[in-house]
Amino acid sequence: MPFSRRNLVLVMLMAVMIISVLDKSIFAFAGAQIIDELKLTPAEFGFIGSAFFFLYSISGVAVGFLANRFPSRWILVGMSVVWMVSQLLVSVSSSFAALVLSRLMLGAGTGPGTAVTQHACFKWFGPTERVMPASLIQVSIMLGAVLAAICLPFLIAQVGWRMAYLALALIGLLWMLLWLAFGREGTQVDEVIDNAGQPLPGYRRLLLNRTFLGITLIGFMGFLPNALVYSWVPVYLQKGLNMTAMQSGYVVMGVTLAVILCNLGVSAFSQRALKRGISPQRAMVVLPLACCLIAGLAFLLITQAHGHTLATLALYAIGAVLINVLPTFANTIVAFIAPSVRRGSMLSIHIGGVTSAGMLAPWLVGQLVAVRGGDIAHGFESALALIGAAIIVFTLIAFWLVRPEHTREQLQAGESSLQPVLHTS
């Protein structure tokens, strides 16, 4: 198959997500040095970690509405400029206030990232072709985590964390120039929904249907452990489990590679099932939610393995790998039920709701570490156990709520917004 324009755009969208993850991750990998150099308390470090998400969801939703009206190409350019400025700020000033401001700006700039890139991608692919491209964009986030785990500890050790921030700003500039040269807008629309002869459903019905509510609630819970990757996970591995910076990077890399393989395998299986005529309920809902149940159980049990490093790492890896099956399917489900002219805003609202969990998770760990007298290992593991219990509960709720085919039919037919939430059929 020739390398088409849509494949080039997909590769560039994957590249910008990789850069986004590098930008988000450097704070975590430099965390131990930042704590020591700036004499930060666990609560202060947790606050900086949470600050990243203060504007993340708000900007994600706001820019998502802009994505309905303006080309994704230019929105991505604007976002990349914000990322670069936030990284430059830390490279020239490394005070507590500068770190907070940088994380606020970076959160505002990267908040719309997943939704806008998925929306831009879906403009090039039809409804039955989207699971794999959506998975590849999700995998690019994991590739970014692998590169971060390999490169950032080494880069920080060689040139210092301030210069590492500057290097990431320059990488962002390079991508922006290439995107301006080669990035284009797709033209794919969903004829079944948009030309059905019915008025477009209002946002009240789009947001209050059972499927959107269910997939967003479980997505919120599933993002809690993921948010910790950008703040506490490397710190936990280094200060809690006594690993070196490079060893912690290898652990993150290993888990991330497993996430990539799992995502690709499950997504390929699901897309083949859809093309064979298997219902979206079975192909896009049951499998990822089963993964969430197992992930929640693994996190719940992690406190029982305290003091046994291999068992602790194994449970964390199982939970981290399986919970990351969900985002690809969640985004695809939202795109499945949303009219294409409102898909950008729907994805942004969903992802904004999901990622608002990032305001809670780092703060929660910081508080539990403080309660444990500064014991990072106990505090972090206690937080994961609480998160695991919540994931289990909300996965069971999602099994009941999420019905993508049923919801899509009701939205097209113009039925009441509350009926899909209250009825189980």
C-alpha positions in Angstrom: 0.0 0.0 0.0 1.5 3.4 -1.0 2.3 5.9 1.7 -0.7 8.2 1.3 -1.3 11.7 2.5 -3.5 10.4 5.3 -0.7 8.1 6.5 1.7 11.1 6.5 -0.7 13.1 8.5 -1.2 10.2 10.9 2.5 9.9 11.4 2.8 13.6 12.1 0.0 13.5 14.6 1.7 10.6 16.3 4.9 12.6 16.4 3.2 15.6 18.1 1.7 13.3 20.7 5.2 11.9 21.4 6.6 15.4 21.9 3.6 16.2 24.2 4.5 13.3 26.4 8.1 14.2 26.5 7.1 17.8 27.6 4.8 16.4 30.3 7.2 13.8 31.6 10.3 15.8 32.2 9.0 17.1 35.5 8.6 13.6 36.7 12.0 12.3 35.7 13.6 15.4 37.1 11.4 15.2 40.2 14.0 13.8 42.6 16.5 16.4 41.7 13.9 19.2 41.8 12.7 18.1 45.3 16.3 18.1 46.6 17.5 21.3 44.9 14.4 23.4 45.7 13.8 21.7 49.1 10.2 20.9 48.2 7.9 19.1 50.7 5.8 16.2 49.4 2.7 18.4 49.5 4.5 21.1 47.4 5.7 18.6 44.9 2.2 17.1 44.7 0.7 20.6 44.2 3.0 21.3 41.3 2.0 17.9 39.8 -1.6 18.7 40.2 -1.2 22.2 38.8 -0.5 20.7 35.4 -4.2 19.6 35.3 -5.8 22.8 36.7 -6.3 24.2 33.2 -5.9 21.0 31.3 -9.5 20.0 31.2 -10.9 23.5 30.8 -8.6 24.3 27.8 -9.3 20.8 26.4 -13.1 21.5 26.3 -12.8 25.1 25.1 -10.4 24.2 22.2 -12.6 21.2 21.4 -15.4 23.6 20.5 -13.0 25.6 18.4 -12.1 22.4 16.6 -15.7 22.2 15.3 -15.3 25.5 13.5 -11.6 25.9 12.7 -9.0 23.7 10.9 -7.2 21.3 13.3 -4.0 22.2 11.4 -3.9 25.7 12.9 -5.1 24.7 16.3 -2.2 22.3 16.6 0.2 25.1 15.6 -1.2 27.3 18.4 -0.9 24.5 20.9 2.7 23.7 20.0 3.6 27.4 20.6 2.2 27.3 24.1 4.2 24.1 24.8 7.4 25.7 23.7 6.9 28.8 25.8 6.2 26.7 28.9 9.4 24.7 28.5 11.5 27.9 27.9 10.1 29.4 31.1 11.6 26.6 33.2 14.9 26.7 31.4 15.4 30.4 32.4 13.8 30.3 35.8 13.5 27.3 38.1 11.8 28.7 41.2 8.7 27.1 42.7 6.5 29.8 41.2 8.1 29.3 37.7 7.5 25.6 37.9 3.8 26.1 38.9 3.3 28.6 36.0 5.1 26.4 33.6 2.9 23.4 34.5 -0.2 25.5 34.3 0.8 26.7 30.8 1.8 23.2 29.6 -1.5 21.8 30.9 -3.4 24.4 29.1 -1.5 23.7 25.9 -1.6 19.9 26.0 -5.1 19.6 27.4 -6.7 19.6 23.9 -3.9 17.4 22.5 -5.5 14.0 22.4 -9.0 15.2 21.3 -7.6 17.5 18.6 -5.3 14.9 17.2 -8.0 12.2 17.3 -10.4 14.6 15.6 -7.8 15.5 13.0 -7.1 11.8 12.4 -10.8 10.9 12.1 -11.2 13.4 9.3 -9.1 11.0 7.2 -10.8 7.7 8.2 -14.3 6.3 8.0 -16.3 4.9 11.0 -15.2 1.3 10.5 -11.6 2.3 9.9 -11.0 4.3 13.1 -10.1 1.8 15.8 -6.6 1.2 14.5 -5.7 4.8 13.7 -7.1 5.8 17.1 -5.0 3.1 18.7 -1.9 4.2 16.8 -2.3 7.7 18.2 -2.8 6.2 21.7 0.2 4.1 21.1 2.2 7.2 20.2 1.5 8.5 23.7 3.1 5.3 25.0 6.0 5.6 22.5 6.6 9.1 24.0 6.7 7.5 27.4 9.3 5.0 26.2 11.4 7.7 24.7 11.0 9.7 27.9 12.1 6.8 30.0 15.2 6.1 27.9 16.2 9.6 27.0 15.2 12.0 29.7 17.1 10.5 32.6 20.3 10.4 30.4 19.7 13.9 29.1 19.1 15.3 32.6 22.2 13.6 33.9 24.4 14.9 31.0 23.2 18.5 30.7 21.0 19.2 33.7 17.2 19.5 33.9 17.1 23.1 32.9 18.9 22.5 29.6 16.8 19.4 29.1 13.7 21.7 29.2 15.3 23.9 26.5 16.1 20.9 24.3 12.4 19.9 24.4 11.4 23.4 23.4 13.6 23.2 20.3 12.2 19.8 19.3 8.7 21.3 19.5 9.8 24.2 17.2 11.1 21.7 14.7 7.8 19.7 14.6 5.8 22.9 14.1 7.8 23.9 11.1 7.4 20.5 9.5 3.6 20.5 10.3 3.3 23.9 8.6 5.0 22.5 5.6 3.2 19.1 5.3 0.1 19.0 7.5 -3.3 19.0 5.8 -7.0 18.8 6.8 -9.0 15.7 6.0 -12.5 15.7 4.5 -14.2 12.5 6.0 -17.7 12.9 7.3 -20.2 10.4 8.7 -23.0 10.3 6.2 -25.2 8.0 8.3 -25.5 10.6 11.1 -25.0 13.9 9.3 -27.4 13.3 6.4 -30.1 11.3 8.1 -32.6 14.1 7.6 -32.9 14.8 11.3 -31.8 18.0 13.2 -28.5 17.6 15.0 -29.0 16.5 18.7 -28.3 19.2 21.2 -25.4 19.0 23.7 -27.8 18.2 26.5 -28.8 14.9 24.8 -25.2 14.3 23.7 -23.8 14.7 27.2 -26.6 13.1 29.3 -26.9 9.8 27.4 -26.0 6.7 29.3 -23.1 5.8 27.0 -21.3 9.1 27.3 -21.8 9.3 31.0 -20.7 5.7 31.6 -17.6 5.8 29.4 -16.5 9.2 30.9 -17.0 8.1 34.5 -14.8 5.0 34.1 -12.4 7.0 32.0 -12.0 9.4 34.9 -11.2 6.6 37.3 -8.8 5.0 34.8 -6.9 8.2 34.4 -6.1 8.5 38.1 -3.1 6.1 37.9 -2.0 7.4 34.5 -1.8 11.0 35.9 0.8 9.8 38.4 3.3 8.9 35.6 3.8 12.7 35.1 4.7 13.3 38.7 5.0 10.6 41.3 5.8 7.3 39.6 9.6 8.0 38.9 9.9 9.6 42.4 8.2 6.5 44.0 10.6 4.2 42.1 13.7 6.2 43.1 12.9 7.4 46.6 10.3 4.7 47.6 11.9 1.6 46.0 15.5 2.9 46.1 16.1 2.6 42.3 18.5 4.8 40.4 17.2 7.3 37.8 18.1 5.0 34.9 16.6 1.9 36.6 13.3 3.8 37.1 13.4 4.8 33.5 13.8 1.1 32.5 10.8 0.2 34.6 8.7 2.8 33.0 10.0 1.8 29.6 9.2 -1.9 30.1 5.6 -1.1 31.3 5.1 1.2 28.4 6.3 -1.3 25.8 3.8 -3.8 27.3 1.1 -1.2 27.1 1.9 -0.6 23.4 1.8 -4.3 22.6 -1.4 -4.9 24.5 -3.1 -1.9 22.8 -2.1 -2.9 19.4 -3.2 -6.5 19.9 -6.5 -5.7 21.5 -7.3 -3.0 19.0 -6.5 -5.2 16.0 -8.7 -7.9 17.4 -11.5 -5.5 17.9 -11.3 -3.9 14.5 -11.3 -7.3 12.8 -14.3 -8.2 14.9 -16.2 -5.1 13.8 -15.4 -5.7 10.1 -16.8 -9.3 10.5 -20.1 -7.8 11.8 -19.6 -8.3 15.5 -21.7 -5.8 17.4 -19.9 -2.7 18.8 -21.1 -3.7 22.3 -19.1 -6.9 22.2 -16.1 -5.5 20.2 -15.7 -2.1 21.8 -17.2 -2.3 25.3 -16.9 -5.7 27.0 -13.2 -6.3 26.3 -11.8 -3.0 27.6 -14.1 -3.1 30.6 -12.9 -6.6 31.5 -9.3 -5.2 31.3 -10.4 -2.4 33.7 -11.7 -4.9 36.3 -8.4 -6.8 36.3 -6.4 -3.6 36.5 -8.5 -2.3 39.5 -7.9 -5.6 41.3 -4.1 -5.4 40.7 -4.0 -1.8 42.1 -6.1 -2.8 45.1 -3.7 -5.6 46.1 -0.5 -3.6 45.8 -0.5 -2.7 49.5 -0.4 -6.4 50.3 2.9 -6.7 48.5 4.6 -3.8 50.4 8.3 -4.6 51.0 8.4 -7.2 48.2 9.7 -5.2 45.3 9.2 -7.7 42.5 5.6 -8.4 43.5 4.9 -4.7 43.9 6.3 -4.0 40.4 4.4 -6.9 38.9 1.0 -5.7 40.3 1.7 -2.1 39.3 2.7 -3.3 35.7 -0.5 -5.4 35.4 -2.7 -2.5 36.5 -0.9 0.1 34.4 -0.9 -2.1 31.2 -4.6 -3.2 31.4 -6.0 0.2 32.4 -4.5 1.7 29.3 -6.5 -0.5 27.0 -9.5 1.8 27.8 -8.7 5.2 26.3 -8.5 4.0 22.6 -11.9 2.4 22.9 -13.4 5.2 24.9 -12.4 7.8 22.2 -13.8 5.5 19.5 -17.1 5.0 21.3 -17.5 8.8 21.7 -16.7 9.3 18.0 -19.2 6.5 17.2 -22.2 8.2 18.9 -21.3 11.8 18.0 -22.2 13.6 14.8 -19.0 14.4 12.9 -19.6 18.2 13.1 -19.7 17.9 16.9 -17.1 15.2 17.2 -14.3 17.5 18.1 -16.2 19.1 21.0 -17.6 15.8 22.2 -14.1 14.2 22.3 -12.8 17.3 24.1 -15.6 17.3 26.7 -15.0 13.5 27.3 -11.3 13.8 27.5 -11.6 17.0 29.6 -13.8 15.1 32.1 -11.5 12.1 32.1 -8.2 14.1 32.6 -9.7 16.3 35.3 -8.7 13.3 37.4 -5.2 14.6 37.1 -6.0 17.4 39.5 -6.8 14.8 42.2 -4.3 12.0 41.8 -0.9 13.8 42.5 -2.5 15.8 45.3 -3.9 12.7 46.9 -0.5 10.9 46.8 1.1 14.0 48.4 -1.4 14.1 51.2 -1.1 10.3 51.9 2.7 10.6 51.8 2.5 13.4 54.4 0.0 11.3 56.5 2.5 8.4 56.4 5.2 10.7 57.9 6.9 11.3 54.5 7.1 7.6 53.6 6.8 7.8 49.8 6.4 4.0 49.3 3.5 3.6 51.8 1.8 6.8 50.7 1.9 6.0 47.0 0.8 2.4 47.4 -2.1 3.5 49.7 -3.3 5.9 47.0 -3.1 3.2 44.3 -5.2 0.8 46.5 -7.9 3.5 46.8 -7.8 4.1 43.1 -8.1 0.4 42.4 -11.2 0.1 44.5 -12.8 3.0 42.7 -11.9 1.5 39.3 -13.6 -1.8 40.2 -16.8 0.0 41.3 -17.1 2.2 38.3 -16.3 -0.5 35.8 -19.3 -2.5 37.1 -21.4 0.7 36.6 -20.0 1.1 33.1 -21.0 -2.4 32.1 -24.5 -1.4 32.9 -24.5 2.1 31.3 -22.4 1.9 28.1 -24.5 0.9 25.1 -23.0 2.6 22.0 -25.4 1.2 19.3 -28.5 1.8 21.4 -27.3 5.4 22.1 -26.5 6.1 18.5 -29.9 4.9 17.3 -31.7 7.1 20.0 -29.7 10.2 19.1 -30.5 9.7 15.4 -34.2 9.1 16.2 -34.4 12.2 18.4 -35.5 10.4 21.6 -35.4 12.0 25.1 -32.0 12.6 26.6 -32.9 11.1 29.9 -34.4 7.9 28.7 -31.0 6.3 27.7 -29.7 7.0 31.2 -32.6 5.6 33.1 -33.4 2.5 30.9 -31.2 -0.6 30.9 -32.4 -2.0 27.6 
